[in-house]
Amino acid sequence: MTMDNDHENDIAITMAMILSTLVAILVGLINIQDKESTDNATSKSTYFPCPVKQPSKYAYEKFCASYSPIWMSVFAVIVAFQLYESFTAATYNLVCLGCALPFLLQPMIFPSASLNSKLESPDAKRPIYERYSTKANLWLAVYSFIGNYWYTHYFYSVLKASYTMPATRLNNVPIAMYFATHFYFSSYHVFSNACLRKIKTTFKLGWKRRLLYVSTIIVLSYFTAFMETLTISSFPYYSFEDRNMAYSIGSAFYGIYFLVSFPAFLEFDEDIDNEESPVGRKITLWDTFVQSCGYGMIILCLLDFVRLLTGIPLIVGII
C-alpha cells in the first residue's frame, strides 16, 4: 500500500510540474503580445462569434456552452453515486444517447438558440441540410465515429486500455461510447473555439500571436486529454494497465486528436453568414463529411507514426 501511495504521489508531482510548466509558457507568451487597438471596431475581443456578423455560429456555440454543464452534471451524479453498477448494456446506450440528443436535435428544434427575440439565426430560415448547426454536428459525428471505430484500438494496443462494462459493441468498442464521444467532443471543441478565438480577436497578427496560437493548441490538447483521463478515473470499467502512464504519456497520445481537430473546427464554415465571402460556394453536407474524414485520416496517420516508433503491434478485431 505504501509503495502504491508513493507511486501516486510521484505521478501527482509529475503532472503538477507538467501542467504548471505549460501554464507558465502560455502566461509568458501572453505577456509579450501586442493588443489590438481599442479604436478598431472590427477587432472586439471575444470568446464567442459575433452575434451580428456570425449569428449561425454564435447560436450553435452558445447552445453547446449552455447545455454542456447539464450533461457533465448527469455524468457526475452517475459516477459519484455509482449508479453505473446497476446499468445494463441497454442502459448505457440509452443514457449516452439521451445526453447526445440535445446536440443532435438542436439544428431542427432550436436553430436560433441563445439569440434574443430581436435577432434570429439565419439557420432558422435555411433548409436543415444547409444549417451551420447541422453541418457542425455532422463534422463532429463523423470524427467521433472514426475515433471510436479506429483510434480506440490504438489505446487498446499502445496504452493497454479496456472497457469491461456490459456493452453492445461495434468493432469491439461499446456503442455507448460512440454516443458519448459526440457530446464530449461537442463541448471540447466549443471550449477550444472560445480560447483560440479570444487570441485571434485580442492580439495583433504577427509571429508572437502565431506562436501563442500554436502553443495554446498544444496546451489545450494535452490539458483536455488529461482532464478526461482524470475525471473518468473513478469509473472502474474503463481501465489502463498503467494508469499513471496514461496520465502523463497517454494524455500526450490522446492529445494528438485535438492538435488537428481544434484549429480545424474553429475555421470550419467560417463564412457561412458572410454574403461577400471570397470562397464563392457554400459548404455542403458532402463537403463537411469529406473534410471530417480528411482530418480523421491525418489523426490516424499521426497515431500510427507514434505506434511505429514504439514498436507496438496494432491489433484490431472483435474479442
N, C-alpha and C positions, 0 to 999 in steps of 0.2 A: 504493500500500500504506500509506503514511504517513497519507494522508487517511482511509483506512478505519480504521486503528488509532485515529486521533484521534476519529473518529465513534463507535467502540465505547467508547472511554474516556468520551466525553461521556454516552452513554446509561447507562453503568455508574454514573457520578456522579449522573445524574438519578434513576435507580431507587433508588440508595442513599439519596438525600435524601428521596424519596417514602416509602420503607418506614420509614426512621428517624423521619420525622415522624409517620407513622401509629402506630408503636410508642410513641413519646413521648406521643401523645394518650391511648392506652389506659393507659399507666403512670400518667399524671396522673389519669385518671378512676378507676382502681383505688385510688389513694391517698386519694381523698376519700370512699370508700364506708364505710357503716356495716355492720359484720358482724353476722350473725345471732347471737343469744345461744347460747352453748355449752350452756346448760341446756335448750334446746329440742330434744327428742329427734327431732322430726319434720323438723328442718332440717339434717340432716347434710350437710356439704359433700362433693360427689361429682361425678365426671366421668361415671359410668355410672348407669343406672337402678338403683333399689334391688332387689337380687335377691329380696327377700321380698315387697315391695309390687308390683313390676313385673317379675316373672320372665320374662315373654314378651319384653319389650323388652330386658331385660338379656341374655338368651341370644342374641338376634339381634345386638345391638351388640357383644358380646364376641367372637362368631364373626367378624364383619366386621373387628374390630380385630386379631384373631389371624391372619386369612387375608391381610389387606392387604399386609404385608411380603413375603409369598410372591409374589404377582403382580407387585409392584414389583421384586422381585429378578429375576424372569423377564424383565421388560422391560429392566432394567438390563443384563443379560447380552446380550440380543439387540442392544441399541444399542451397548454397549461393544465387542463383538466383530464388529459389523456383520454379524450373521447374516442380517439382512433382505435383504442383497444377493442371496441365493440363493432368496428367497421368491417363490412364485407367488401369484396371487390366491387359490387354494385354501389355500395355506399360511397366508396372513394370516387367512383366515376360520377355519381350524382353531385357530390359536394364540389368537386373540381369543375364540373360543367356548370353548376349553378353559379360559382364565383366568376366564371369566364363569360357567362351570358350577358351581363350588363355591358361589357365592352363590345360584344358581338352584335347586340341589338341596338346600340346607340345610334348607328347610321340610319336605322329605319324608324326608331321611335323618338329619339332626341337629337336630331341633326343640328339644332340651334342651342344645344345645352350650354348653360353658363353665360349666354348672352342676354342682355336685358331686353325688355319688350320693344324698345325703340330700334334695336339692332338685331337683325336676323341673319343667320349664316346663309350664304349662297347655297350651301349644301341642301337646305330645305327646298330650294327651287330646282335643284338638279335631279335627273334620274338617279336612282340609287347606285347604279354602276359607275356614275361619274363623281360621286361624292368623295371628298378627301377622306372622311372617316371610314368609308367602305374600303378604299384603297389602303389606308394605313392598317386596318385590321387584316386585310389580305396579306400585306407585306409581312406583318408580324406572325400571322398564322402559318405562312409558308416557311418562314425562318424557324419557327417553333417546331414544325413538323420535321424539317431537316435535322434540327438539333437533337430531337429525341430519337429519330429513326437511325441516324448515323453517329452523331457526336457522342451520344451516351456510351457507345461501345468503346470509345477511347478512354472514358472514365472507368469502365469495367476492366479494360486491359492495362492501362497505364497506372491508374490510382487504385485499382482493385476495389472499386465501388460495387455495391449491390443493393437491390431493392428486394426486401423479403416480406413485405406485407401482402395480404391476399390481393390478387390482381388479375384482370384480364389483360393480356399482353399482345402487342404488335411488335414483331422483331425483337422479342424478349425485353421490351420496355413497357411498363404499365400504361395502359391507355389513359388513366387518370392524369399521368404526367404530361401528356400531350395537351390536355385542357389547362392544367396548372401552369405550364410554361407560357401559355398565351397571356394570362393575366399578370404573371410575374414580369414578362418582357414588356408588356404594355406600360407598366408602371416604371420599370427601369429606364425605358427609352424616353419617356416624357421627362423624367428627372434629369437624364443626361442632356436632353434638348435644352432644358432650362439653364443648366450650368454653362453649356457651350454658347448658347445664345447670349447669356449675360456677358461673356467675354467679348463676343463679336460686337455687341452694342455699347460696350463701356469704354473699350480701349482703341486707340488709333491703330490702323493697319500698318504692319511692319514686321521686321524679324522678331522683335520682342513679343508681339502678340501671337505670332505664329508659334513661337517656342512655348509660350504659356498654353496655347490651344492644344498642341500636341501633348504636352506634359499633363494637362488636365484629362485628356482622353485616357492616357496610360494610368493615371492615378484613379480615375473613376472606374476603369475596367477592373483594376485589382481590388479596389475597395468594394465594388458591387459583388464581385465573386466571393470575396472573403466574408462579407456580411451574410450572404445567402448560406454559405457553408456553416457559419457560426450559428445563425438563427435556426437552422434545421438540425443542429447537433443534438437537440433534445428529443428528436424523433428517432426512435431506436430502429426503425425498419428501413432506413437508408444509411448504410454504414460504409466505412473505409477500412482497409487493412491497417493503415496507419493514419489515424485522423489528424494527428499533429502535422504530418507531412501534407495532408490535404489542405490544412490551413495556410501553410507557407508556400510550398511548391504548387499544390493543387489550385490555389487561388490564381496564381500566375497562368497556369494552364487553362483554367476556365476563362480567365480574363481575355484570352485570345479572341473569344467570340466577340467581345464588346469593342476591342480595338478596331474591328472592322465595322460593326453594326452601329455603334453610337454616332460617329460622324456621318455615316451613310443615311441613317434615318432622319437626322437633322435636316439634310439637304433634300430629302425626298419630296417631290412635287411642291417645291418651294414657291413656285409662281402660279399656283392654281387660281388665285384670286387677282392676278395681275393681268389685266386685259392687254397691256402693252408688252407682254413678255417676249423676249427675243427668241425663245425656244421655238415658237411657231406651230407647235402642235400640243394637244392635250395628252397627258399621261393616262393611258387606258389600263383596264384591269390586266390585260395581257402584258403590257409594259411592266406593270407592278410585279406580276408573277415572275417574269424573266429577270428583273432586277434583283428580286429577293433570292432567286435561285443562283444568280451570279455571285452575289455576296456570300451566299451559303457555300459555294464551291471554293471561294477564296479561304474561308474559315476552315473548311475541310482539309485543304492542302496544307495550311499552316499547322493544324493539329497533327497531320501525318508527318510533316517535316520534324516536329518535336519527337514524335514516336520513333521515327527512324534514328534520330540522334541518340535516343535512349536504348535502342536496340531491342525494344519490346515488341513481340509479335501481336498483331491485331486479330482478335477473334470476334467475328460477327455471326450470330446464329441464335437458334432457339434452344434453350436448355430444357 
